[in-house]
Amino acid sequence: MATNFHNLSDYDFNSVPDAKGMRFGIVVSEWNSNITGALLEGAFQTLTRHGAEEKDITVMTVPGSFELVFGAAQMVKSGKIDAVIAIGCVVRGDTPHFDYICAGATQGLAALNEKFDVPVIYGLLTCNNMEQAQDRAGGTLGNKGDECAVTAIKMVDYRNKLKTQK
């Protein structure tokens, strides 16, 4: 597993653009809230550490990971957000429900990136067990929320550079 070789919270601080003036939406699944809450905290702290102001970060919750697609789409359509971070956690169980939720959410979030001019960042943990989720939510492998926030900042900067390029 690639994450076993890379801590999700380990990055070059100076390689991240200034997030001042950027507007972020974070849509968070209530399901597995012990994990998604930690991911949200990581994302929020990383955004503010890089200059985003709290007033420019909108946090909304949805019941589960499947609903992240609708939540992210509504944030994009609002026109008030420069990037959306979708945070969720699905843990494999005894039925194929895991596969359907993960596939639907993944395909839906990917489709939003194709359809709209606002980057939607994939912060959905898809884990075999709760220990794997905890390892990625501030545990031994860092916090996926940190990585998502850095990605969101870089993608807004990327889009802004393309728009201003002559």
Chimera marker file (.cmm) of the C-alpha trace (Angstrom):
<marker_set name="trace">
<marker id="1" x="0.000" y="0.000" z="0.000" r="1" g="1" b="0" radius="0.5"/>
<marker id="2" x="1.460" y="3.352" z="-1.041" r="1" g="1" b="0" radius="0.5"/>
<marker id="3" x="0.343" y="5.133" z="2.129" r="1" g="1" b="0" radius="0.5"/>
<marker id="4" x="2.524" y="2.777" z="4.152" r="1" g="1" b="0" radius="0.5"/>
<marker id="5" x="5.520" y="4.483" z="2.522" r="1" g="1" b="0" radius="0.5"/>
<marker id="6" x="4.281" y="8.069" z="2.755" r="1" g="1" b="0" radius="0.5"/>
<marker id="7" x="2.890" y="9.929" z="5.743" r="1" g="1" b="0" radius="0.5"/>
<marker id="8" x="-0.246" y="11.828" z="4.658" r="1" g="1" b="0" radius="0.5"/>
<marker id="9" x="0.729" y="14.821" z="6.805" r="1" g="1" b="0" radius="0.5"/>
<marker id="10" x="4.318" y="15.025" z="5.578" r="1" g="1" b="0" radius="0.5"/>
<marker id="11" x="4.826" y="17.674" z="2.894" r="1" g="1" b="0" radius="0.5"/>
<marker id="12" x="7.047" y="20.624" z="2.078" r="1" g="1" b="0" radius="0.5"/>
<marker id="13" x="5.250" y="23.601" z="3.646" r="1" g="1" b="0" radius="0.5"/>
<marker id="14" x="6.998" y="26.029" z="1.311" r="1" g="1" b="0" radius="0.5"/>
<marker id="15" x="5.735" y="24.209" z="-1.789" r="1" g="1" b="0" radius="0.5"/>
<marker id="16" x="2.138" y="25.158" z="-0.960" r="1" g="1" b="0" radius="0.5"/>
<marker id="17" x="0.828" y="28.469" z="-2.344" r="1" g="1" b="0" radius="0.5"/>
<marker id="18" x="-0.671" y="31.121" z="-0.083" r="1" g="1" b="0" radius="0.5"/>
<marker id="19" x="-4.368" y="30.343" z="0.437" r="1" g="1" b="0" radius="0.5"/>
<marker id="20" x="-5.322" y="33.898" z="1.442" r="1" g="1" b="0" radius="0.5"/>
<marker id="21" x="-8.439" y="34.946" z="-0.442" r="1" g="1" b="0" radius="0.5"/>
<marker id="22" x="-9.266" y="31.401" z="-1.539" r="1" g="1" b="0" radius="0.5"/>
<marker id="23" x="-12.707" y="30.080" z="-0.577" r="1" g="1" b="0" radius="0.5"/>
<marker id="24" x="-13.076" y="26.452" z="0.421" r="1" g="1" b="0" radius="0.5"/>
<marker id="25" x="-16.035" y="24.199" z="1.014" r="1" g="1" b="0" radius="0.5"/>
<marker id="26" x="-15.690" y="21.069" z="3.104" r="1" g="1" b="0" radius="0.5"/>
<marker id="27" x="-18.521" y="18.550" z="2.921" r="1" g="1" b="0" radius="0.5"/>
<marker id="28" x="-18.234" y="15.913" z="5.647" r="1" g="1" b="0" radius="0.5"/>
<marker id="29" x="-20.038" y="12.621" z="6.107" r="1" g="1" b="0" radius="0.5"/>
<marker id="30" x="-21.615" y="12.129" z="9.547" r="1" g="1" b="0" radius="0.5"/>
<marker id="31" x="-21.130" y="8.356" z="9.231" r="1" g="1" b="0" radius="0.5"/>
<marker id="32" x="-18.000" y="7.206" z="11.105" r="1" g="1" b="0" radius="0.5"/>
<marker id="33" x="-17.829" y="10.664" z="12.656" r="1" g="1" b="0" radius="0.5"/>
<marker id="34" x="-14.911" y="9.711" z="14.904" r="1" g="1" b="0" radius="0.5"/>
<marker id="35" x="-12.853" y="9.397" z="11.710" r="1" g="1" b="0" radius="0.5"/>
<marker id="36" x="-14.434" y="12.129" z="9.577" r="1" g="1" b="0" radius="0.5"/>
<marker id="37" x="-14.215" y="14.612" z="12.454" r="1" g="1" b="0" radius="0.5"/>
<marker id="38" x="-10.470" y="14.043" z="12.705" r="1" g="1" b="0" radius="0.5"/>
<marker id="39" x="-10.108" y="14.407" z="8.927" r="1" g="1" b="0" radius="0.5"/>
<marker id="40" x="-12.106" y="17.651" z="9.026" r="1" g="1" b="0" radius="0.5"/>
<marker id="41" x="-9.924" y="19.014" z="11.810" r="1" g="1" b="0" radius="0.5"/>
<marker id="42" x="-6.787" y="18.208" z="9.822" r="1" g="1" b="0" radius="0.5"/>
<marker id="43" x="-8.117" y="19.844" z="6.664" r="1" g="1" b="0" radius="0.5"/>
<marker id="44" x="-9.356" y="22.951" z="8.465" r="1" g="1" b="0" radius="0.5"/>
<marker id="45" x="-6.106" y="23.473" z="10.375" r="1" g="1" b="0" radius="0.5"/>
<marker id="46" x="-3.999" y="22.978" z="7.247" r="1" g="1" b="0" radius="0.5"/>
<marker id="47" x="-6.074" y="25.465" z="5.251" r="1" g="1" b="0" radius="0.5"/>
<marker id="48" x="-5.730" y="28.140" z="7.944" r="1" g="1" b="0" radius="0.5"/>
<marker id="49" x="-2.029" y="27.379" z="8.451" r="1" g="1" b="0" radius="0.5"/>
<marker id="50" x="-1.558" y="28.275" z="4.769" r="1" g="1" b="0" radius="0.5"/>
<marker id="51" x="-3.419" y="31.576" z="4.991" r="1" g="1" b="0" radius="0.5"/>
<marker id="52" x="-7.081" y="30.730" z="4.427" r="1" g="1" b="0" radius="0.5"/>
<marker id="53" x="-9.330" y="32.711" z="6.721" r="1" g="1" b="0" radius="0.5"/>
<marker id="54" x="-11.948" y="30.891" z="8.785" r="1" g="1" b="0" radius="0.5"/>
<marker id="55" x="-14.679" y="33.027" z="7.208" r="1" g="1" b="0" radius="0.5"/>
<marker id="56" x="-13.621" y="31.643" z="3.806" r="1" g="1" b="0" radius="0.5"/>
<marker id="57" x="-14.104" y="28.008" z="4.853" r="1" g="1" b="0" radius="0.5"/>
<marker id="58" x="-17.644" y="26.630" z="4.699" r="1" g="1" b="0" radius="0.5"/>
<marker id="59" x="-18.238" y="23.310" z="6.453" r="1" g="1" b="0" radius="0.5"/>
<marker id="60" x="-21.422" y="21.329" z="5.843" r="1" g="1" b="0" radius="0.5"/>
<marker id="61" x="-22.365" y="17.788" z="6.806" r="1" g="1" b="0" radius="0.5"/>
<marker id="62" x="-24.244" y="15.066" z="4.954" r="1" g="1" b="0" radius="0.5"/>
<marker id="63" x="-25.543" y="11.784" z="6.425" r="1" g="1" b="0" radius="0.5"/>
<marker id="64" x="-23.195" y="9.376" z="4.651" r="1" g="1" b="0" radius="0.5"/>
<marker id="65" x="-20.435" y="9.037" z="2.085" r="1" g="1" b="0" radius="0.5"/>
<marker id="66" x="-22.829" y="8.419" z="-0.809" r="1" g="1" b="0" radius="0.5"/>
<marker id="67" x="-24.348" y="11.853" z="-0.144" r="1" g="1" b="0" radius="0.5"/>
<marker id="68" x="-20.951" y="13.546" z="-0.523" r="1" g="1" b="0" radius="0.5"/>
<marker id="69" x="-21.616" y="13.822" z="-4.251" r="1" g="1" b="0" radius="0.5"/>
<marker id="70" x="-24.806" y="15.840" z="-3.791" r="1" g="1" b="0" radius="0.5"/>
<marker id="71" x="-23.247" y="17.937" z="-1.032" r="1" g="1" b="0" radius="0.5"/>
<marker id="72" x="-20.186" y="18.727" z="-3.127" r="1" g="1" b="0" radius="0.5"/>
<marker id="73" x="-22.310" y="19.494" z="-6.193" r="1" g="1" b="0" radius="0.5"/>
<marker id="74" x="-24.400" y="21.984" z="-4.239" r="1" g="1" b="0" radius="0.5"/>
<marker id="75" x="-21.272" y="23.733" z="-2.978" r="1" g="1" b="0" radius="0.5"/>
<marker id="76" x="-19.882" y="23.939" z="-6.507" r="1" g="1" b="0" radius="0.5"/>
<marker id="77" x="-23.159" y="25.251" z="-7.921" r="1" g="1" b="0" radius="0.5"/>
<marker id="78" x="-23.377" y="27.933" z="-5.222" r="1" g="1" b="0" radius="0.5"/>
<marker id="79" x="-20.613" y="29.870" z="-6.961" r="1" g="1" b="0" radius="0.5"/>
<marker id="80" x="-19.182" y="30.802" z="-3.558" r="1" g="1" b="0" radius="0.5"/>
<marker id="81" x="-16.460" y="28.161" z="-3.390" r="1" g="1" b="0" radius="0.5"/>
<marker id="82" x="-13.085" y="27.884" z="-5.160" r="1" g="1" b="0" radius="0.5"/>
<marker id="83" x="-12.542" y="24.218" z="-4.200" r="1" g="1" b="0" radius="0.5"/>
<marker id="84" x="-14.499" y="21.531" z="-2.373" r="1" g="1" b="0" radius="0.5"/>
<marker id="85" x="-13.009" y="18.899" z="-0.106" r="1" g="1" b="0" radius="0.5"/>
<marker id="86" x="-15.249" y="15.824" z="0.232" r="1" g="1" b="0" radius="0.5"/>
<marker id="87" x="-14.523" y="13.919" z="3.452" r="1" g="1" b="0" radius="0.5"/>
<marker id="88" x="-15.925" y="10.504" z="4.264" r="1" g="1" b="0" radius="0.5"/>
<marker id="89" x="-15.040" y="7.083" z="5.580" r="1" g="1" b="0" radius="0.5"/>
<marker id="90" x="-16.390" y="3.715" z="4.468" r="1" g="1" b="0" radius="0.5"/>
<marker id="91" x="-15.244" y="0.572" z="6.260" r="1" g="1" b="0" radius="0.5"/>
<marker id="92" x="-15.681" y="-2.830" z="4.604" r="1" g="1" b="0" radius="0.5"/>
<marker id="93" x="-18.374" y="-5.001" z="6.142" r="1" g="1" b="0" radius="0.5"/>
<marker id="94" x="-19.865" y="-8.405" z="5.424" r="1" g="1" b="0" radius="0.5"/>
<marker id="95" x="-22.031" y="-7.332" z="2.472" r="1" g="1" b="0" radius="0.5"/>
<marker id="96" x="-21.306" y="-5.758" z="-0.929" r="1" g="1" b="0" radius="0.5"/>
<marker id="97" x="-22.724" y="-2.438" z="0.362" r="1" g="1" b="0" radius="0.5"/>
<marker id="98" x="-19.129" y="-1.180" z="0.777" r="1" g="1" b="0" radius="0.5"/>
<marker id="99" x="-18.401" y="-1.701" z="-2.918" r="1" g="1" b="0" radius="0.5"/>
<marker id="100" x="-21.520" y="0.131" z="-4.086" r="1" g="1" b="0" radius="0.5"/>
<marker id="101" x="-21.017" y="3.120" z="-1.789" r="1" g="1" b="0" radius="0.5"/>
<marker id="102" x="-17.320" y="3.460" z="-2.643" r="1" g="1" b="0" radius="0.5"/>
<marker id="103" x="-17.895" y="3.112" z="-6.385" r="1" g="1" b="0" radius="0.5"/>
<marker id="104" x="-20.863" y="5.491" z="-6.454" r="1" g="1" b="0" radius="0.5"/>
<marker id="105" x="-19.156" y="8.173" z="-4.400" r="1" g="1" b="0" radius="0.5"/>
<marker id="106" x="-15.899" y="7.879" z="-6.336" r="1" g="1" b="0" radius="0.5"/>
<marker id="107" x="-17.580" y="8.045" z="-9.740" r="1" g="1" b="0" radius="0.5"/>
<marker id="108" x="-19.830" y="10.899" z="-8.644" r="1" g="1" b="0" radius="0.5"/>
<marker id="109" x="-16.987" y="13.031" z="-7.303" r="1" g="1" b="0" radius="0.5"/>
<marker id="110" x="-14.905" y="12.339" z="-10.412" r="1" g="1" b="0" radius="0.5"/>
<marker id="111" x="-17.844" y="13.405" z="-12.608" r="1" g="1" b="0" radius="0.5"/>
<marker id="112" x="-18.044" y="16.727" z="-10.757" r="1" g="1" b="0" radius="0.5"/>
<marker id="113" x="-14.409" y="17.418" z="-11.646" r="1" g="1" b="0" radius="0.5"/>
<marker id="114" x="-15.169" y="16.821" z="-15.306" r="1" g="1" b="0" radius="0.5"/>
<marker id="115" x="-18.361" y="18.871" z="-15.367" r="1" g="1" b="0" radius="0.5"/>
<marker id="116" x="-17.477" y="21.968" z="-13.364" r="1" g="1" b="0" radius="0.5"/>
<marker id="117" x="-14.673" y="24.508" z="-13.115" r="1" g="1" b="0" radius="0.5"/>
<marker id="118" x="-14.225" y="23.940" z="-9.382" r="1" g="1" b="0" radius="0.5"/>
<marker id="119" x="-11.863" y="21.234" z="-8.140" r="1" g="1" b="0" radius="0.5"/>
<marker id="120" x="-13.465" y="18.598" z="-5.933" r="1" g="1" b="0" radius="0.5"/>
<marker id="121" x="-10.888" y="16.887" z="-3.745" r="1" g="1" b="0" radius="0.5"/>
<marker id="122" x="-11.320" y="13.212" z="-2.909" r="1" g="1" b="0" radius="0.5"/>
<marker id="123" x="-11.069" y="12.726" z="0.841" r="1" g="1" b="0" radius="0.5"/>
<marker id="124" x="-12.998" y="9.458" z="1.085" r="1" g="1" b="0" radius="0.5"/>
<marker id="125" x="-11.223" y="6.793" z="3.088" r="1" g="1" b="0" radius="0.5"/>
<marker id="126" x="-12.101" y="3.307" z="1.830" r="1" g="1" b="0" radius="0.5"/>
<marker id="127" x="-10.699" y="0.960" z="4.428" r="1" g="1" b="0" radius="0.5"/>
<marker id="128" x="-10.851" y="-2.736" z="5.192" r="1" g="1" b="0" radius="0.5"/>
<marker id="129" x="-11.142" y="-2.115" z="8.937" r="1" g="1" b="0" radius="0.5"/>
<marker id="130" x="-11.409" y="0.657" z="11.487" r="1" g="1" b="0" radius="0.5"/>
<marker id="131" x="-7.711" y="0.426" z="12.372" r="1" g="1" b="0" radius="0.5"/>
<marker id="132" x="-6.776" y="1.416" z="8.804" r="1" g="1" b="0" radius="0.5"/>
<marker id="133" x="-9.152" y="4.381" z="9.028" r="1" g="1" b="0" radius="0.5"/>
<marker id="134" x="-7.689" y="5.517" z="12.361" r="1" g="1" b="0" radius="0.5"/>
<marker id="135" x="-4.154" y="5.235" z="10.958" r="1" g="1" b="0" radius="0.5"/>
<marker id="136" x="-5.167" y="7.689" z="8.194" r="1" g="1" b="0" radius="0.5"/>
<marker id="137" x="-7.120" y="10.080" z="10.410" r="1" g="1" b="0" radius="0.5"/>
<marker id="138" x="-4.246" y="11.386" z="12.493" r="1" g="1" b="0" radius="0.5"/>
<marker id="139" x="-2.747" y="8.031" z="13.420" r="1" g="1" b="0" radius="0.5"/>
<marker id="140" x="0.490" y="6.386" z="12.380" r="1" g="1" b="0" radius="0.5"/>
<marker id="141" x="0.058" y="7.293" z="8.687" r="1" g="1" b="0" radius="0.5"/>
<marker id="142" x="-0.820" y="10.945" z="9.251" r="1" g="1" b="0" radius="0.5"/>
<marker id="143" x="-4.067" y="12.696" z="8.402" r="1" g="1" b="0" radius="0.5"/>
<marker id="144" x="-5.689" y="12.467" z="4.962" r="1" g="1" b="0" radius="0.5"/>
<marker id="145" x="-7.417" y="15.769" z="5.782" r="1" g="1" b="0" radius="0.5"/>
<marker id="146" x="-4.020" y="17.520" z="5.697" r="1" g="1" b="0" radius="0.5"/>
<marker id="147" x="-3.270" y="16.033" z="2.294" r="1" g="1" b="0" radius="0.5"/>
<marker id="148" x="-6.703" y="17.037" z="0.954" r="1" g="1" b="0" radius="0.5"/>
<marker id="149" x="-6.269" y="20.635" z="2.110" r="1" g="1" b="0" radius="0.5"/>
<marker id="150" x="-2.863" y="20.918" z="0.466" r="1" g="1" b="0" radius="0.5"/>
<marker id="151" x="-4.313" y="19.442" z="-2.723" r="1" g="1" b="0" radius="0.5"/>
<marker id="152" x="-7.237" y="21.898" z="-2.648" r="1" g="1" b="0" radius="0.5"/>
<marker id="153" x="-4.915" y="24.893" z="-2.289" r="1" g="1" b="0" radius="0.5"/>
<marker id="154" x="-2.660" y="23.686" z="-5.094" r="1" g="1" b="0" radius="0.5"/>
<marker id="155" x="-5.598" y="23.010" z="-7.415" r="1" g="1" b="0" radius="0.5"/>
<marker id="156" x="-7.124" y="26.459" z="-6.868" r="1" g="1" b="0" radius="0.5"/>
<marker id="157" x="-3.711" y="27.974" z="-7.565" r="1" g="1" b="0" radius="0.5"/>
<marker id="158" x="-3.384" y="25.796" z="-10.695" r="1" g="1" b="0" radius="0.5"/>
<marker id="159" x="-6.767" y="26.906" z="-12.019" r="1" g="1" b="0" radius="0.5"/>
<marker id="160" x="-6.042" y="30.560" z="-11.203" r="1" g="1" b="0" radius="0.5"/>
<marker id="161" x="-2.709" y="30.435" z="-13.038" r="1" g="1" b="0" radius="0.5"/>
<marker id="162" x="-4.373" y="28.980" z="-16.134" r="1" g="1" b="0" radius="0.5"/>
<marker id="163" x="-7.048" y="31.675" z="-16.083" r="1" g="1" b="0" radius="0.5"/>
<marker id="164" x="-4.501" y="34.494" z="-15.915" r="1" g="1" b="0" radius="0.5"/>
<marker id="165" x="-2.123" y="32.987" z="-18.475" r="1" g="1" b="0" radius="0.5"/>
<marker id="166" x="-1.899" y="34.883" z="-21.766" r="1" g="1" b="0" radius="0.5"/>
<link id1="1" id2="2" r="1" g="1" b="0" radius="0.2"/>
<link id1="2" id2="3" r="1" g="1" b="0" radius="0.2"/>
<link id1="3" id2="4" r="1" g="1" b="0" radius="0.2"/>
<link id1="4" id2="5" r="1" g="1" b="0" radius="0.2"/>
<link id1="5" id2="6" r="1" g="1" b="0" radius="0.2"/>
<link id1="6" id2="7" r="1" g="1" b="0" radius="0.2"/>
<link id1="7" id2="8" r="1" g="1" b="0" radius="0.2"/>
<link id1="8" id2="9" r="1" g="1" b="0" radius="0.2"/>
<link id1="9" id2="10" r="1" g="1" b="0" radius="0.2"/>
<link id1="10" id2="11" r="1" g="1" b="0" radius="0.2"/>
<link id1="11" id2="12" r="1" g="1" b="0" radius="0.2"/>
<link id1="12" id2="13" r="1" g="1" b="0" radius="0.2"/>
<link id1="13" id2="14" r="1" g="1" b="0" radius="0.2"/>
<link id1="14" id2="15" r="1" g="1" b="0" radius="0.2"/>
<link id1="15" id2="16" r="1" g="1" b="0" radius="0.2"/>
<link id1="16" id2="17" r="1" g="1" b="0" radius="0.2"/>
<link id1="17" id2="18" r="1" g="1" b="0" radius="0.2"/>
<link id1="18" id2="19" r="1" g="1" b="0" radius="0.2"/>
<link id1="19" id2="20" r="1" g="1" b="0" radius="0.2"/>
<link id1="20" id2="21" r="1" g="1" b="0" radius="0.2"/>
<link id1="21" id2="22" r="1" g="1" b="0" radius="0.2"/>
<link id1="22" id2="23" r="1" g="1" b="0" radius="0.2"/>
<link id1="23" id2="24" r="1" g="1" b="0" radius="0.2"/>
<link id1="24" id2="25" r="1" g="1" b="0" radius="0.2"/>
<link id1="25" id2="26" r="1" g="1" b="0" radius="0.2"/>
<link id1="26" id2="27" r="1" g="1" b="0" radius="0.2"/>
<link id1="27" id2="28" r="1" g="1" b="0" radius="0.2"/>
<link id1="28" id2="29" r="1" g="1" b="0" radius="0.2"/>
<link id1="29" id2="30" r="1" g="1" b="0" radius="0.2"/>
<link id1="30" id2="31" r="1" g="1" b="0" radius="0.2"/>
<link id1="31" id2="32" r="1" g="1" b="0" radius="0.2"/>
<link id1="32" id2="33" r="1" g="1" b="0" radius="0.2"/>
<link id1="33" id2="34" r="1" g="1" b="0" radius="0.2"/>
<link id1="34" id2="35" r="1" g="1" b="0" radius="0.2"/>
<link id1="35" id2="36" r="1" g="1" b="0" radius="0.2"/>
<link id1="36" id2="37" r="1" g="1" b="0" radius="0.2"/>
<link id1="37" id2="38" r="1" g="1" b="0" radius="0.2"/>
<link id1="38" id2="39" r="1" g="1" b="0" radius="0.2"/>
<link id1="39" id2="40" r="1" g="1" b="0" radius="0.2"/>
<link id1="40" id2="41" r="1" g="1" b="0" radius="0.2"/>
<link id1="41" id2="42" r="1" g="1" b="0" radius="0.2"/>
<link id1="42" id2="43" r="1" g="1" b="0" radius="0.2"/>
<link id1="43" id2="44" r="1" g="1" b="0" radius="0.2"/>
<link id1="44" id2="45" r="1" g="1" b="0" radius="0.2"/>
<link id1="45" id2="46" r="1" g="1" b="0" radius="0.2"/>
<link id1="46" id2="47" r="1" g="1" b="0" radius="0.2"/>
<link id1="47" id2="48" r="1" g="1" b="0" radius="0.2"/>
<link id1="48" id2="49" r="1" g="1" b="0" radius="0.2"/>
<link id1="49" id2="50" r="1" g="1" b="0" radius="0.2"/>
<link id1="50" id2="51" r="1" g="1" b="0" radius="0.2"/>
<link id1="51" id2="52" r="1" g="1" b="0" radius="0.2"/>
<link id1="52" id2="53" r="1" g="1" b="0" radius="0.2"/>
<link id1="53" id2="54" r="1" g="1" b="0" radius="0.2"/>
<link id1="54" id2="55" r="1" g="1" b="0" radius="0.2"/>
<link id1="55" id2="56" r="1" g="1" b="0" radius="0.2"/>
<link id1="56" id2="57" r="1" g="1" b="0" radius="0.2"/>
<link id1="57" id2="58" r="1" g="1" b="0" radius="0.2"/>
<link id1="58" id2="59" r="1" g="1" b="0" radius="0.2"/>
<link id1="59" id2="60" r="1" g="1" b="0" radius="0.2"/>
<link id1="60" id2="61" r="1" g="1" b="0" radius="0.2"/>
<link id1="61" id2="62" r="1" g="1" b="0" radius="0.2"/>
<link id1="62" id2="63" r="1" g="1" b="0" radius="0.2"/>
<link id1="63" id2="64" r="1" g="1" b="0" radius="0.2"/>
<link id1="64" id2="65" r="1" g="1" b="0" radius="0.2"/>
<link id1="65" id2="66" r="1" g="1" b="0" radius="0.2"/>
<link id1="66" id2="67" r="1" g="1" b="0" radius="0.2"/>
<link id1="67" id2="68" r="1" g="1" b="0" radius="0.2"/>
<link id1="68" id2="69" r="1" g="1" b="0" radius="0.2"/>
<link id1="69" id2="70" r="1" g="1" b="0" radius="0.2"/>
<link id1="70" id2="71" r="1" g="1" b="0" radius="0.2"/>
<link id1="71" id2="72" r="1" g="1" b="0" radius="0.2"/>
<link id1="72" id2="73" r="1" g="1" b="0" radius="0.2"/>
<link id1="73" id2="74" r="1" g="1" b="0" radius="0.2"/>
<link id1="74" id2="75" r="1" g="1" b="0" radius="0.2"/>
<link id1="75" id2="76" r="1" g="1" b="0" radius="0.2"/>
<link id1="76" id2="77" r="1" g="1" b="0" radius="0.2"/>
<link id1="77" id2="78" r="1" g="1" b="0" radius="0.2"/>
<link id1="78" id2="79" r="1" g="1" b="0" radius="0.2"/>
<link id1="79" id2="80" r="1" g="1" b="0" radius="0.2"/>
<link id1="80" id2="81" r="1" g="1" b="0" radius="0.2"/>
<link id1="81" id2="82" r="1" g="1" b="0" radius="0.2"/>
<link id1="82" id2="83" r="1" g="1" b="0" radius="0.2"/>
<link id1="83" id2="84" r="1" g="1" b="0" radius="0.2"/>
<link id1="84" id2="85" r="1" g="1" b="0" radius="0.2"/>
<link id1="85" id2="86" r="1" g="1" b="0" radius="0.2"/>
<link id1="86" id2="87" r="1" g="1" b="0" radius="0.2"/>
<link id1="87" id2="88" r="1" g="1" b="0" radius="0.2"/>
<link id1="88" id2="89" r="1" g="1" b="0" radius="0.2"/>
<link id1="89" id2="90" r="1" g="1" b="0" radius="0.2"/>
<link id1="90" id2="91" r="1" g="1" b="0" radius="0.2"/>
<link id1="91" id2="92" r="1" g="1" b="0" radius="0.2"/>
<link id1="92" id2="93" r="1" g="1" b="0" radius="0.2"/>
<link id1="93" id2="94" r="1" g="1" b="0" radius="0.2"/>
<link id1="94" id2="95" r="1" g="1" b="0" radius="0.2"/>
<link id1="95" id2="96" r="1" g="1" b="0" radius="0.2"/>
<link id1="96" id2="97" r="1" g="1" b="0" radius="0.2"/>
<link id1="97" id2="98" r="1" g="1" b="0" radius="0.2"/>
<link id1="98" id2="99" r="1" g="1" b="0" radius="0.2"/>
<link id1="99" id2="100" r="1" g="1" b="0" radius="0.2"/>
<link id1="100" id2="101" r="1" g="1" b="0" radius="0.2"/>
<link id1="101" id2="102" r="1" g="1" b="0" radius="0.2"/>
<link id1="102" id2="103" r="1" g="1" b="0" radius="0.2"/>
<link id1="103" id2="104" r="1" g="1" b="0" radius="0.2"/>
<link id1="104" id2="105" r="1" g="1" b="0" radius="0.2"/>
<link id1="105" id2="106" r="1" g="1" b="0" radius="0.2"/>
<link id1="106" id2="107" r="1" g="1" b="0" radius="0.2"/>
<link id1="107" id2="108" r="1" g="1" b="0" radius="0.2"/>
<link id1="108" id2="109" r="1" g="1" b="0" radius="0.2"/>
<link id1="109" id2="110" r="1" g="1" b="0" radius="0.2"/>
<link id1="110" id2="111" r="1" g="1" b="0" radius="0.2"/>
<link id1="111" id2="112" r="1" g="1" b="0" radius="0.2"/>
<link id1="112" id2="113" r="1" g="1" b="0" radius="0.2"/>
<link id1="113" id2="114" r="1" g="1" b="0" radius="0.2"/>
<link id1="114" id2="115" r="1" g="1" b="0" radius="0.2"/>
<link id1="115" id2="116" r="1" g="1" b="0" radius="0.2"/>
<link id1="116" id2="117" r="1" g="1" b="0" radius="0.2"/>
<link id1="117" id2="118" r="1" g="1" b="0" radius="0.2"/>
<link id1="118" id2="119" r="1" g="1" b="0" radius="0.2"/>
<link id1="119" id2="120" r="1" g="1" b="0" radius="0.2"/>
<link id1="120" id2="121" r="1" g="1" b="0" radius="0.2"/>
<link id1="121" id2="122" r="1" g="1" b="0" radius="0.2"/>
<link id1="122" id2="123" r="1" g="1" b="0" radius="0.2"/>
<link id1="123" id2="124" r="1" g="1" b="0" radius="0.2"/>
<link id1="124" id2="125" r="1" g="1" b="0" radius="0.2"/>
<link id1="125" id2="126" r="1" g="1" b="0" radius="0.2"/>
<link id1="126" id2="127" r="1" g="1" b="0" radius="0.2"/>
<link id1="127" id2="128" r="1" g="1" b="0" radius="0.2"/>
<link id1="128" id2="129" r="1" g="1" b="0" radius="0.2"/>
<link id1="129" id2="130" r="1" g="1" b="0" radius="0.2"/>
<link id1="130" id2="131" r="1" g="1" b="0" radius="0.2"/>
<link id1="131" id2="132" r="1" g="1" b="0" radius="0.2"/>
<link id1="132" id2="133" r="1" g="1" b="0" radius="0.2"/>
<link id1="133" id2="134" r="1" g="1" b="0" radius="0.2"/>
<link id1="134" id2="135" r="1" g="1" b="0" radius="0.2"/>
<link id1="135" id2="136" r="1" g="1" b="0" radius="0.2"/>
<link id1="136" id2="137" r="1" g="1" b="0" radius="0.2"/>
<link id1="137" id2="138" r="1" g="1" b="0" radius="0.2"/>
<link id1="138" id2="139" r="1" g="1" b="0" radius="0.2"/>
<link id1="139" id2="140" r="1" g="1" b="0" radius="0.2"/>
<link id1="140" id2="141" r="1" g="1" b="0" radius="0.2"/>
<link id1="141" id2="142" r="1" g="1" b="0" radius="0.2"/>
<link id1="142" id2="143" r="1" g="1" b="0" radius="0.2"/>
<link id1="143" id2="144" r="1" g="1" b="0" radius="0.2"/>
<link id1="144" id2="145" r="1" g="1" b="0" radius="0.2"/>
<link id1="145" id2="146" r="1" g="1" b="0" radius="0.2"/>
<link id1="146" id2="147" r="1" g="1" b="0" radius="0.2"/>
<link id1="147" id2="148" r="1" g="1" b="0" radius="0.2"/>
<link id1="148" id2="149" r="1" g="1" b="0" radius="0.2"/>
<link id1="149" id2="150" r="1" g="1" b="0" radius="0.2"/>
<link id1="150" id2="151" r="1" g="1" b="0" radius="0.2"/>
<link id1="151" id2="152" r="1" g="1" b="0" radius="0.2"/>
<link id1="152" id2="153" r="1" g="1" b="0" radius="0.2"/>
<link id1="153" id2="154" r="1" g="1" b="0" radius="0.2"/>
<link id1="154" id2="155" r="1" g="1" b="0" radius="0.2"/>
<link id1="155" id2="156" r="1" g="1" b="0" radius="0.2"/>
<link id1="156" id2="157" r="1" g="1" b="0" radius="0.2"/>
<link id1="157" id2="158" r="1" g="1" b="0" radius="0.2"/>
<link id1="158" id2="159" r="1" g="1" b="0" radius="0.2"/>
<link id1="159" id2="160" r="1" g="1" b="0" radius="0.2"/>
<link id1="160" id2="161" r="1" g="1" b="0" radius="0.2"/>
<link id1="161" id2="162" r="1" g="1" b="0" radius="0.2"/>
<link id1="162" id2="163" r="1" g="1" b="0" radius="0.2"/>
<link id1="163" id2="164" r="1" g="1" b="0" radius="0.2"/>
<link id1="164" id2="165" r="1" g="1" b="0" radius="0.2"/>
<link id1="165" id2="166" r="1" g="1" b="0" radius="0.2"/>
</marker_set>
